[in-house]
Amino acid sequence: MATTDAQDIADLEDVSAMALTAEQLAALVGEGGLYMFSWTTAEGYPVGVLVSYVFRDGRFWTTAPSRRKRVSALRARPASSIVVTCNATTATFKGDSIIHSPSRRSRLARAQGLVLCGHVGHGSQSR
């Protein structure tokens, strides 16, 4: 996707030359799909899970049953990251997750104990 030749890279540790364009990033993220969603345990260990997401208005959204450990972990420590990948193109985002309880009108979500998790983050991309 990005158009950088390996010969143009002087420092292999500097991946900024491999950044995706806004159009490439939009094509990768799309309106939704799967991503690796990561957070930390109370002991400080990173943990992650592959989940479905919807991307709207610059934010990633997913749902989870409120009894999942990640929900209480994210309420206590909202710092999290996501990785979206497709055909060897990758974008990573880090930021804070916000847990939203279901509205009163959402009987199904309340009955199933679902919460909505919105990820507000800053992105970095590579290919």
N, CA, C and O atoms as CSV, one atom per row, in Angstrom:
chain,resi,resn,atom,element,x,y,z
A,1,MET,N,N,0.813,-1.187,0.000
A,1,MET,CA,C,0.000,0.000,0.000
A,1,MET,C,C,0.862,1.258,0.000
A,1,MET,O,O,0.782,2.053,-0.936
A,2,ALA,N,N,1.688,1.456,1.034
A,2,ALA,CA,C,2.564,2.618,1.031
A,2,ALA,C,C,3.616,2.420,-0.058
A,2,ALA,O,O,3.909,1.289,-0.445
A,3,THR,N,N,4.178,3.511,-0.546
A,3,THR,CA,C,5.040,3.420,-1.724
A,3,THR,C,C,6.495,3.703,-1.396
A,3,THR,O,O,7.149,4.432,-2.142
A,4,THR,N,N,7.018,3.167,-0.331
A,4,THR,CA,C,8.399,3.381,0.053
A,4,THR,C,C,9.232,2.181,-0.389
A,4,THR,O,O,8.880,1.038,-0.094
A,5,ASP,N,N,10.328,2.432,-1.091
A,5,ASP,CA,C,11.252,1.374,-1.457
A,5,ASP,C,C,12.189,1.114,-0.301
A,5,ASP,O,O,12.534,2.032,0.444
A,6,ALA,N,N,12.605,-0.135,-0.144
A,6,ALA,CA,C,13.537,-0.489,0.925
A,6,ALA,C,C,14.834,0.287,0.793
A,6,ALA,O,O,15.473,0.573,1.806
A,7,GLN,N,N,15.248,0.639,-0.421
A,7,GLN,CA,C,16.480,1.385,-0.635
A,7,GLN,C,C,16.392,2.802,-0.067
A,7,GLN,O,O,17.418,3.399,0.258
A,8,ASP,N,N,15.178,3.347,0.057
A,8,ASP,CA,C,14.987,4.710,0.553
A,8,ASP,C,C,15.051,4.807,2.073
A,8,ASP,O,O,15.101,5.910,2.617
A,9,ILE,N,N,15.051,3.678,2.759
A,9,ILE,CA,C,15.021,3.679,4.223
A,9,ILE,C,C,16.447,3.617,4.753
A,9,ILE,O,O,17.155,2.633,4.540
A,10,ALA,N,N,16.864,4.679,5.447
A,10,ALA,CA,C,18.215,4.734,5.998
A,10,ALA,C,C,18.277,4.084,7.378
A,10,ALA,O,O,19.296,3.496,7.737
A,11,ASP,N,N,17.215,4.182,8.142
A,11,ASP,CA,C,17.178,3.653,9.502
A,11,ASP,C,C,16.044,2.636,9.594
A,11,ASP,O,O,14.871,3.004,9.555
A,12,LEU,N,N,16.392,1.371,9.716
A,12,LEU,CA,C,15.372,0.320,9.747
A,12,LEU,C,C,14.489,0.382,10.989
A,12,LEU,O,O,13.411,-0.212,11.012
A,13,GLU,N,N,14.933,1.089,12.011
A,13,GLU,CA,C,14.118,1.246,13.214
A,13,GLU,C,C,13.071,2.337,13.056
A,13,GLU,O,O,12.112,2.384,13.827
A,14,ASP,N,N,13.233,3.204,12.084
A,14,ASP,CA,C,12.304,4.306,11.846
A,14,ASP,C,C,11.265,3.853,10.825
A,14,ASP,O,O,11.539,3.822,9.626
A,15,VAL,N,N,10.078,3.504,11.304
A,15,VAL,CA,C,9.028,3.015,10.405
A,15,VAL,C,C,8.119,4.139,9.903
A,15,VAL,O,O,7.131,3.868,9.221
A,16,SER,N,N,8.439,5.397,10.228
A,16,SER,CA,C,7.583,6.504,9.789
A,16,SER,C,C,7.527,6.605,8.268
A,16,SER,O,O,6.550,7.110,7.716
A,17,ALA,N,N,8.563,6.131,7.593
A,17,ALA,CA,C,8.562,6.162,6.129
A,17,ALA,C,C,7.544,5.194,5.537
A,17,ALA,O,O,7.224,5.271,4.350
A,18,MET,N,N,7.043,4.295,6.353
A,18,MET,CA,C,6.079,3.308,5.873
A,18,MET,C,C,4.643,3.677,6.212
A,18,MET,O,O,3.746,2.841,6.101
A,19,ALA,N,N,4.415,4.914,6.622
A,19,ALA,CA,C,3.074,5.351,7.016
A,19,ALA,C,C,2.103,5.231,5.849
A,19,ALA,O,O,2.463,5.446,4.692
A,20,LEU,N,N,0.884,4.887,6.176
A,20,LEU,CA,C,-0.172,4.792,5.179
A,20,LEU,C,C,-0.756,6.171,4.907
A,20,LEU,O,O,-0.763,7.033,5.786
A,21,THR,N,N,-1.238,6.376,3.711
A,21,THR,CA,C,-1.964,7.610,3.408
A,21,THR,C,C,-3.341,7.520,4.062
A,21,THR,O,O,-3.764,6.445,4.489
A,22,ALA,N,N,-4.024,8.637,4.136
A,22,ALA,CA,C,-5.378,8.651,4.705
A,22,ALA,C,C,-6.298,7.705,3.928
A,22,ALA,O,O,-7.131,7.019,4.520
A,23,GLU,N,N,-6.145,7.672,2.618
A,23,GLU,CA,C,-6.983,6.797,1.781
A,23,GLU,C,C,-6.668,5.325,2.039
A,23,GLU,O,O,-7.576,4.497,2.112
A,24,GLN,N,N,-5.383,5.002,2.175
A,24,GLN,CA,C,-4.991,3.618,2.450
A,24,GLN,C,C,-5.491,3.172,3.822
A,24,GLN,O,O,-5.953,2.043,3.988
A,25,LEU,N,N,-5.395,4.069,4.799
A,25,LEU,CA,C,-5.872,3.742,6.138
A,25,LEU,C,C,-7.380,3.543,6.133
A,25,LEU,O,O,-7.879,2.608,6.759
A,26,ALA,N,N,-8.110,4.400,5.442
A,26,ALA,CA,C,-9.568,4.257,5.359
A,26,ALA,C,C,-9.945,2.942,4.694
A,26,ALA,O,O,-10.896,2.285,5.117
A,27,ALA,N,N,-9.210,2.550,3.657
A,27,ALA,CA,C,-9.497,1.279,2.992
A,27,ALA,C,C,-9.205,0.103,3.908
A,27,ALA,O,O,-9.942,-0.883,3.897
A,28,LEU,N,N,-8.149,0.188,4.697
A,28,LEU,CA,C,-7.798,-0.890,5.617
A,28,LEU,C,C,-8.829,-1.032,6.725
A,28,LEU,O,O,-9.302,-2.135,7.000
A,29,VAL,N,N,-9.175,0.075,7.359
A,29,VAL,CA,C,-10.101,0.053,8.500
A,29,VAL,C,C,-11.529,-0.210,8.028
A,29,VAL,O,O,-12.268,-0.957,8.669
A,30,GLY,N,N,-11.917,0.404,6.906
A,30,GLY,CA,C,-13.268,0.218,6.382
A,30,GLY,C,C,-14.315,0.640,7.384
A,30,GLY,O,O,-14.070,1.488,8.243
A,31,GLU,N,N,-15.476,0.045,7.268
A,31,GLU,CA,C,-16.568,0.335,8.207
A,31,GLU,C,C,-16.568,-0.637,9.375
A,31,GLU,O,O,-17.279,-0.434,10.359
A,32,GLY,N,N,-15.780,-1.680,9.267
A,32,GLY,CA,C,-15.725,-2.667,10.328
A,32,GLY,C,C,-14.962,-3.890,9.897
A,32,GLY,O,O,-14.515,-4.000,8.755
A,33,GLY,N,N,-14.820,-4.806,10.826
A,33,GLY,CA,C,-14.094,-6.041,10.566
A,33,GLY,C,C,-13.641,-6.658,11.875
A,33,GLY,O,O,-14.361,-6.624,12.873
A,34,LEU,N,N,-12.441,-7.221,11.863
A,34,LEU,CA,C,-11.852,-7.812,13.064
A,34,LEU,C,C,-10.585,-7.056,13.427
A,34,LEU,O,O,-9.860,-6.586,12.550
A,35,TYR,N,N,-10.321,-6.939,14.722
A,35,TYR,CA,C,-9.052,-6.385,15.174
A,35,TYR,C,C,-8.606,-7.064,16.447
A,35,TYR,O,O,-9.404,-7.679,17.155
A,36,MET,N,N,-7.311,-6.943,16.733
A,36,MET,CA,C,-6.768,-7.421,17.996
A,36,MET,C,C,-6.908,-6.268,18.986
A,36,MET,O,O,-6.376,-5.178,18.774
A,37,PHE,N,N,-7.628,-6.529,20.060
A,37,PHE,CA,C,-7.907,-5.525,21.078
A,37,PHE,C,C,-7.130,-5.902,22.328
A,37,PHE,O,O,-7.305,-7.002,22.852
A,38,SER,N,N,-6.270,-5.006,22.817
A,38,SER,CA,C,-5.388,-5.318,23.946
A,38,SER,C,C,-5.552,-4.331,25.093
A,38,SER,O,O,-5.843,-3.153,24.885
A,39,TRP,N,N,-5.359,-4.835,26.301
A,39,TRP,CA,C,-5.429,-4.046,27.525
A,39,TRP,C,C,-4.500,-4.709,28.530
A,39,TRP,O,O,-3.780,-5.643,28.176
A,40,THR,N,N,-4.500,-4.251,29.768
A,40,THR,CA,C,-3.630,-4.858,30.775
A,40,THR,C,C,-4.436,-5.434,31.926
A,40,THR,O,O,-5.530,-4.965,32.241
A,41,THR,N,N,-3.864,-6.469,32.550
A,41,THR,CA,C,-4.471,-7.066,33.736
A,41,THR,C,C,-4.096,-6.227,34.955
A,41,THR,O,O,-3.265,-5.324,34.864
A,42,ALA,N,N,-4.711,-6.529,36.090
A,42,ALA,CA,C,-4.401,-5.815,37.326
A,42,ALA,C,C,-2.924,-5.986,37.698
A,42,ALA,O,O,-2.342,-5.124,38.356
A,43,GLU,N,N,-2.321,-7.107,37.270
A,43,GLU,CA,C,-0.909,-7.363,37.551
A,43,GLU,C,C,0.019,-6.662,36.555
A,43,GLU,O,O,1.240,-6.724,36.697
A,44,GLY,N,N,-0.557,-5.995,35.546
A,44,GLY,CA,C,0.232,-5.264,34.583
A,44,GLY,C,C,0.596,-6.032,33.323
A,44,GLY,O,O,1.334,-5.521,32.481
A,45,TYR,N,N,0.090,-7.254,33.182
A,45,TYR,CA,C,0.388,-8.046,31.994
A,45,TYR,C,C,-0.510,-7.649,30.831
A,45,TYR,O,O,-1.705,-7.422,31.017
A,46,PRO,N,N,0.060,-7.564,29.633
A,46,PRO,CA,C,-0.788,-7.289,28.462
A,46,PRO,C,C,-1.568,-8.537,28.070
A,46,PRO,O,O,-1.073,-9.658,28.188
A,47,VAL,N,N,-2.781,-8.328,27.607
A,47,VAL,CA,C,-3.630,-9.427,27.151
A,47,VAL,C,C,-4.489,-8.893,26.011
A,47,VAL,O,O,-4.797,-7.702,25.967
A,48,GLY,N,N,-4.870,-9.759,25.105
A,48,GLY,CA,C,-5.670,-9.296,23.976
A,48,GLY,C,C,-6.594,-10.372,23.458
A,48,GLY,O,O,-6.471,-11.550,23.796
A,49,VAL,N,N,-7.517,-9.938,22.633
A,49,VAL,CA,C,-8.493,-10.844,22.046
A,49,VAL,C,C,-8.861,-10.319,20.661
A,49,VAL,O,O,-8.880,-9.110,20.432
A,50,LEU,N,N,-9.149,-11.221,19.757
A,50,LEU,CA,C,-9.606,-10.854,18.423
A,50,LEU,C,C,-11.112,-10.641,18.482
A,50,LEU,O,O,-11.851,-11.557,18.844
A,51,VAL,N,N,-11.576,-9.443,18.130
A,51,VAL,CA,C,-13.004,-9.125,18.209
A,51,VAL,C,C,-13.466,-8.378,16.958
A,51,VAL,O,O,-12.656,-7.806,16.228
A,52,SER,N,N,-14.750,-8.391,16.727
A,52,SER,CA,C,-15.355,-7.627,15.636
A,52,SER,C,C,-15.484,-6.167,16.060
A,52,SER,O,O,-15.640,-5.861,17.242
A,53,TYR,N,N,-15.418,-5.286,15.090
A,53,TYR,CA,C,-15.560,-3.859,15.385
A,53,TYR,C,C,-16.362,-3.171,14.297
A,53,TYR,O,O,-16.532,-3.682,13.190
A,54,VAL,N,N,-16.844,-1.997,14.655
A,54,VAL,CA,C,-17.453,-1.059,13.717
A,54,VAL,C,C,-16.653,0.227,13.849
A,54,VAL,O,O,-16.330,0.640,14.963
A,55,PHE,N,N,-16.329,0.870,12.726
A,55,PHE,CA,C,-15.594,2.133,12.749
A,55,PHE,C,C,-16.534,3.238,12.307
A,55,PHE,O,O,-17.025,3.230,11.178
A,56,ARG,N,N,-16.789,4.202,13.210
A,56,ARG,CA,C,-17.678,5.322,12.917
A,56,ARG,C,C,-17.105,6.590,13.516
A,56,ARG,O,O,-16.657,6.597,14.662
A,57,ASP,N,N,-17.120,7.665,12.740
A,57,ASP,CA,C,-16.722,8.992,13.220
A,57,ASP,C,C,-15.351,8.989,13.893
A,57,ASP,O,O,-15.152,9.653,14.910
A,58,GLY,N,N,-14.409,8.243,13.323
A,58,GLY,CA,C,-13.057,8.233,13.845
A,58,GLY,C,C,-12.847,7.399,15.091
A,58,GLY,O,O,-11.797,7.488,15.727
A,59,ARG,N,N,-13.831,6.591,15.448
A,59,ARG,CA,C,-13.720,5.753,16.644
A,59,ARG,C,C,-14.053,4.309,16.314
A,59,ARG,O,O,-14.862,4.020,15.433
A,60,PHE,N,N,-13.411,3.419,17.040
A,60,PHE,CA,C,-13.681,1.991,16.917
A,60,PHE,C,C,-14.658,1.592,18.016
A,60,PHE,O,O,-14.521,2.017,19.163
A,61,TRP,N,N,-15.649,0.770,17.655
A,61,TRP,CA,C,-16.671,0.343,18.603
A,61,TRP,C,C,-16.780,-1.174,18.590
A,61,TRP,O,O,-16.680,-1.804,17.537
A,62,THR,N,N,-16.984,-1.748,19.754
A,62,THR,CA,C,-17.222,-3.176,19.882
A,62,THR,C,C,-18.122,-3.402,21.089
A,62,THR,O,O,-18.300,-2.504,21.913
A,63,THR,N,N,-18.677,-4.574,21.191
A,63,THR,CA,C,-19.502,-4.903,22.352
A,63,THR,C,C,-18.860,-6.056,23.111
A,63,THR,O,O,-18.035,-6.797,22.576
A,64,ALA,N,N,-19.259,-6.186,24.361
A,64,ALA,CA,C,-18.792,-7.286,25.201
A,64,ALA,C,C,-19.800,-7.501,26.318
A,64,ALA,O,O,-20.428,-6.548,26.780
A,65,PRO,N,N,-19.961,-8.747,26.758
A,65,PRO,CA,C,-20.794,-8.974,27.944
A,65,PRO,C,C,-20.152,-8.282,29.144
A,65,PRO,O,O,-18.933,-8.326,29.308
A,66,SER,N,N,-20.957,-7.654,29.969
A,66,SER,CA,C,-20.426,-6.875,31.094
A,66,SER,C,C,-19.653,-7.732,32.092
A,66,SER,O,O,-18.851,-7.201,32.861
A,67,ARG,N,N,-19.873,-9.024,32.096
A,67,ARG,CA,C,-19.175,-9.902,33.040
A,67,ARG,C,C,-17.756,-10.262,32.581
A,67,ARG,O,O,-17.001,-10.862,33.346
A,68,ARG,N,N,-17.382,-9.904,31.344
A,68,ARG,CA,C,-16.036,-10.203,30.851
A,68,ARG,C,C,-14.996,-9.435,31.660
A,68,ARG,O,O,-15.218,-8.285,32.038
A,69,LYS,N,N,-13.878,-10.066,31.917
A,69,LYS,CA,C,-12.822,-9.428,32.702
A,69,LYS,C,C,-12.295,-8.165,32.037
A,69,LYS,O,O,-11.864,-7.239,32.723
A,70,ARG,N,N,-12.325,-8.115,30.708
A,70,ARG,CA,C,-11.807,-6.921,30.043
A,70,ARG,C,C,-12.636,-5.687,30.367
A,70,ARG,O,O,-12.107,-4.575,30.372
A,71,VAL,N,N,-13.924,-5.862,30.638
A,71,VAL,CA,C,-14.770,-4.710,30.946
A,71,VAL,C,C,-14.340,-4.079,32.270
A,71,VAL,O,O,-14.154,-2.864,32.340
A,72,SER,N,N,-14.181,-4.878,33.308
A,72,SER,CA,C,-13.733,-4.318,34.592
A,72,SER,C,C,-12.296,-3.815,34.490
A,72,SER,O,O,-11.945,-2.814,35.114
A,73,ALA,N,N,-11.468,-4.500,33.711
A,73,ALA,CA,C,-10.081,-4.044,33.534
A,73,ALA,C,C,-10.040,-2.683,32.850
A,73,ALA,O,O,-9.278,-1.806,33.256
A,74,LEU,N,N,-10.855,-2.503,31.814
A,74,LEU,CA,C,-10.865,-1.232,31.088
A,74,LEU,C,C,-11.492,-0.108,31.903
A,74,LEU,O,O,-11.128,1.057,31.740
A,75,ARG,N,N,-12.417,-0.444,32.764
A,75,ARG,CA,C,-12.957,0.606,33.658
A,75,ARG,C,C,-11.876,1.081,34.621
A,75,ARG,O,O,-11.796,2.268,34.935
A,76,ALA,N,N,-11.041,0.148,35.089
A,76,ALA,CA,C,-9.974,0.502,36.027
A,76,ALA,C,C,-8.768,1.118,35.326
A,76,ALA,O,O,-8.147,2.044,35.847
A,77,ARG,N,N,-8.437,0.599,34.141
A,77,ARG,CA,C,-7.262,1.039,33.388
A,77,ARG,C,C,-7.655,1.161,31.923
A,77,ARG,O,O,-7.507,0.200,31.167
A,78,PRO,N,N,-8.156,2.327,31.502
A,78,PRO,CA,C,-8.694,2.469,30.148
A,78,PRO,C,C,-7.655,2.457,29.024
A,78,PRO,O,O,-8.028,2.344,27.856
A,79,ALA,N,N,-6.371,2.572,29.343
A,79,ALA,CA,C,-5.345,2.544,28.294
A,79,ALA,C,C,-5.396,1.203,27.565
A,79,ALA,O,O,-5.380,0.142,28.189
A,80,SER,N,N,-5.458,1.269,26.241
A,80,SER,CA,C,-5.596,0.057,25.448
A,80,SER,C,C,-5.042,0.302,24.051
A,80,SER,O,O,-4.695,1.427,23.691
A,81,SER,N,N,-4.968,-0.768,23.277
A,81,SER,CA,C,-4.515,-0.623,21.901
A,81,SER,C,C,-5.261,-1.604,21.015
A,81,SER,O,O,-5.802,-2.607,21.479
A,82,ILE,N,N,-5.274,-1.287,19.732
A,82,ILE,CA,C,-5.866,-2.185,18.748
A,82,ILE,C,C,-4.926,-2.297,17.560
A,82,ILE,O,O,-4.151,-1.387,17.268
A,83,VAL,N,N,-5.013,-3.433,16.884
A,83,VAL,CA,C,-4.228,-3.672,15.676
A,83,VAL,C,C,-5.182,-4.181,14.608
A,83,VAL,O,O,-5.859,-5.192,14.793
A,84,VAL,N,N,-5.227,-3.465,13.487
A,84,VAL,CA,C,-6.034,-3.862,12.338
A,84,VAL,C,C,-5.053,-4.316,11.264
A,84,VAL,O,O,-4.081,-3.615,10.980
A,85,THR,N,N,-5.292,-5.471,10.668
A,85,THR,CA,C,-4.391,-5.962,9.640
A,85,THR,C,C,-5.154,-6.649,8.523
A,85,THR,O,O,-6.181,-7.287,8.755
A,86,CYS,N,N,-4.646,-6.512,7.319
A,86,CYS,CA,C,-5.238,-7.165,6.154
A,86,CYS,C,C,-4.178,-7.219,5.056
A,86,CYS,O,O,-3.584,-6.198,4.712
A,87,ASN,N,N,-3.946,-8.395,4.513
A,87,ASN,CA,C,-2.990,-8.559,3.410
A,87,ASN,C,C,-1.632,-7.931,3.705
A,87,ASN,O,O,-1.088,-7.209,2.870
A,88,ALA,N,N,-1.089,-8.199,4.872
A,88,ALA,CA,C,0.236,-7.726,5.299
A,88,ALA,C,C,0.312,-6.217,5.500
A,88,ALA,O,O,1.409,-5.676,5.632
A,89,THR,N,N,-0.819,-5.529,5.527
A,89,THR,CA,C,-0.862,-4.109,5.861
A,89,THR,C,C,-1.422,-3.987,7.262
A,89,THR,O,O,-2.445,-4.593,7.580
A,90,THR,N,N,-0.758,-3.205,8.106
A,90,THR,CA,C,-1.121,-3.122,9.514
A,90,THR,C,C,-1.241,-1.674,9.963
A,90,THR,O,O,-0.473,-0.812,9.537
A,91,ALA,N,N,-2.210,-1.421,10.823
A,91,ALA,CA,C,-2.340,-0.123,11.487
A,91,ALA,C,C,-2.554,-0.391,12.973
A,91,ALA,O,O,-3.355,-1.247,13.348
A,92,THR,N,N,-1.841,0.336,13.804
A,92,THR,CA,C,-2.010,0.201,15.245
A,92,THR,C,C,-2.526,1.519,15.808
A,92,THR,O,O,-2.207,2.597,15.306
A,93,PHE,N,N,-3.320,1.408,16.849
A,93,PHE,CA,C,-3.889,2.581,17.513
A,93,PHE,C,C,-3.764,2.375,19.013
A,93,PHE,O,O,-3.989,1.274,19.517
A,94,LYS,N,N,-3.408,3.426,19.719
A,94,LYS,CA,C,-3.366,3.367,21.176
A,94,LYS,C,C,-4.186,4.519,21.720
A,94,LYS,O,O,-4.267,5.584,21.107
A,95,GLY,N,N,-4.788,4.299,22.866
A,95,GLY,CA,C,-5.603,5.351,23.459
A,95,GLY,C,C,-6.393,4.811,24.629
A,95,GLY,O,O,-6.047,3.779,25.204
A,96,ASP,N,N,-7.441,5.505,24.974
A,96,ASP,CA,C,-8.287,5.103,26.094
A,96,ASP,C,C,-9.608,4.544,25.594
A,96,ASP,O,O,-10.216,5.078,24.666
A,97,SER,N,N,-10.041,3.463,26.221
A,97,SER,CA,C,-11.345,2.882,25.926
A,97,SER,C,C,-12.367,3.410,26.920
A,97,SER,O,O,-12.063,3.607,28.096
A,98,ILE,N,N,-13.555,3.631,26.444
A,98,ILE,CA,C,-14.648,4.126,27.280
A,98,ILE,C,C,-15.742,3.082,27.269
A,98,ILE,O,O,-16.217,2.686,26.205
A,99,ILE,N,N,-16.142,2.637,28.438
A,99,ILE,CA,C,-17.211,1.639,28.563
A,99,ILE,C,C,-18.536,2.368,28.710
A,99,ILE,O,O,-18.709,3.183,29.616
A,100,HIS,N,N,-19.464,2.073,27.820
A,100,HIS,CA,C,-20.801,2.665,27.858
A,100,HIS,C,C,-21.801,1.599,28.259
A,100,HIS,O,O,-21.846,0.530,27.651
A,101,SER,N,N,-22.597,1.876,29.268
A,101,SER,CA,C,-23.664,0.950,29.659
A,101,SER,C,C,-24.822,1.092,28.689
A,101,SER,O,O,-25.014,2.158,28.104
A,102,PRO,N,N,-25.603,0.022,28.510
A,102,PRO,CA,C,-26.735,0.110,27.575
A,102,PRO,C,C,-27.770,1.128,28.050
A,102,PRO,O,O,-27.976,1.334,29.246
A,103,SER,N,N,-28.407,1.749,27.073
A,103,SER,CA,C,-29.446,2.719,27.405
A,103,SER,C,C,-30.685,2.000,27.930
A,103,SER,O,O,-30.833,0.787,27.778
A,104,ARG,N,N,-31.553,2.764,28.541
A,104,ARG,CA,C,-32.799,2.185,29.065
A,104,ARG,C,C,-33.649,1.605,27.950
A,104,ARG,O,O,-34.405,0.658,28.171
A,105,ARG,N,N,-33.532,2.162,26.756
A,105,ARG,CA,C,-34.338,1.694,25.636
A,105,ARG,C,C,-33.832,0.370,25.061
A,105,ARG,O,O,-34.553,-0.296,24.319
A,106,SER,N,N,-32.611,-0.011,25.394
A,106,SER,CA,C,-32.017,-1.212,24.829
A,106,SER,C,C,-32.238,-2.404,25.758
A,106,SER,O,O,-31.327,-2.832,26.467
A,107,ARG,N,N,-33.463,-2.932,25.742
A,107,ARG,CA,C,-33.796,-4.068,26.614
A,107,ARG,C,C,-32.956,-5.288,26.297
A,107,ARG,O,O,-32.529,-5.996,27.210
A,108,LEU,N,N,-32.708,-5.549,25.020
A,108,LEU,CA,C,-31.932,-6.718,24.630
A,108,LEU,C,C,-30.502,-6.624,25.161
A,108,LEU,O,O,-29.976,-7.599,25.697
A,109,ALA,N,N,-29.882,-5.476,25.016
A,109,ALA,CA,C,-28.511,-5.305,25.503
A,109,ALA,C,C,-28.462,-5.460,27.020
A,109,ALA,O,O,-27.546,-6.085,27.554
A,110,ARG,N,N,-29.450,-4.890,27.717
A,110,ARG,CA,C,-29.475,-5.024,29.172
A,110,ARG,C,C,-29.709,-6.474,29.569
A,110,ARG,O,O,-29.078,-6.965,30.505
A,111,ALA,N,N,-30.596,-7.158,28.880
A,111,ALA,CA,C,-30.900,-8.551,29.208
A,111,ALA,C,C,-29.673,-9.435,29.000
A,111,ALA,O,O,-29.445,-10.372,29.766
A,112,GLN,N,N,-28.895,-9.145,27.980
A,112,GLN,CA,C,-27.701,-9.946,27.709
A,112,GLN,C,C,-26.485,-9.433,28.470
A,112,GLN,O,O,-25.421,-10.048,28.412
A,113,GLY,N,N,-26.622,-8.330,29.176
A,113,GLY,CA,C,-25.518,-7.765,29.935
A,113,GLY,C,C,-24.423,-7.199,29.064
A,113,GLY,O,O,-23.252,-7.236,29.441
A,114,LEU,N,N,-24.781,-6.669,27.894
A,114,LEU,CA,C,-23.780,-6.143,26.970
A,114,LEU,C,C,-23.411,-4.709,27.307
A,114,LEU,O,O,-24.244,-3.931,27.772
A,115,VAL,N,N,-22.162,-4.375,27.068
A,115,VAL,CA,C,-21.706,-2.999,27.151
A,115,VAL,C,C,-21.083,-2.643,25.808
A,115,VAL,O,O,-20.673,-3.524,25.053
A,116,LEU,N,N,-21.018,-1.380,25.522
A,116,LEU,CA,C,-20.410,-0.875,24.294
A,116,LEU,C,C,-19.077,-0.247,24.659
A,116,LEU,O,O,-19.000,0.571,25.576
A,117,CYS,N,N,-18.048,-0.620,23.958
A,117,CYS,CA,C,-16.726,-0.097,24.237
A,117,CYS,C,C,-16.289,0.780,23.078
A,117,CYS,O,O,-16.166,0.301,21.951
A,118,GLY,N,N,-16.055,2.048,23.340
A,118,GLY,CA,C,-15.552,2.962,22.331
A,118,GLY,C,C,-14.078,3.211,22.555
A,118,GLY,O,O,-13.667,3.530,23.671
A,119,HIS,N,N,-13.270,3.071,21.509
A,119,HIS,CA,C,-11.830,3.272,21.628
A,119,HIS,C,C,-11.475,4.607,20.991
A,119,HIS,O,O,-11.667,4.813,19.793
A,120,VAL,N,N,-10.961,5.497,21.805
A,120,VAL,CA,C,-10.515,6.799,21.336
A,120,VAL,C,C,-9.006,6.750,21.337
A,120,VAL,O,O,-8.387,6.611,22.392
A,121,GLY,N,N,-8.409,6.863,20.168
A,121,GLY,CA,C,-6.965,6.698,20.159
A,121,GLY,C,C,-6.260,7.460,19.072
A,121,GLY,O,O,-6.867,8.105,18.217
A,122,HIS,N,N,-4.963,7.360,19.142
A,122,HIS,CA,C,-4.073,7.953,18.161
A,122,HIS,C,C,-3.464,6.824,17.366
A,122,HIS,O,O,-3.055,5.816,17.942
A,123,GLY,N,N,-3.396,6.968,16.063
A,123,GLY,CA,C,-2.948,5.872,15.226
A,123,GLY,C,C,-1.527,6.003,14.741
A,123,GLY,O,O,-0.965,7.095,14.653
A,124,SER,N,N,-0.973,4.867,14.432
A,124,SER,CA,C,0.275,4.787,13.686
A,124,SER,C,C,0.103,3.635,12.725
A,124,SER,O,O,-0.559,2.646,13.038
A,125,GLN,N,N,0.688,3.763,11.574
A,125,GLN,CA,C,0.457,2.744,10.573
A,125,GLN,C,C,1.783,2.286,9.981
A,125,GLN,O,O,2.784,3.002,10.012
A,126,SER,N,N,1.759,1.090,9.451
A,126,SER,CA,C,2.892,0.599,8.700
A,126,SER,C,C,2.383,-0.418,7.710
A,126,SER,O,O,1.229,-0.844,7.760
A,127,ARG,N,N,3.247,-0.790,6.830
A,127,ARG,CA,C,2.798,-1.832,5.909
A,127,ARG,C,C,3.659,-3.035,6.067
A,127,ARG,O,O,3.453,-4.036,5.381
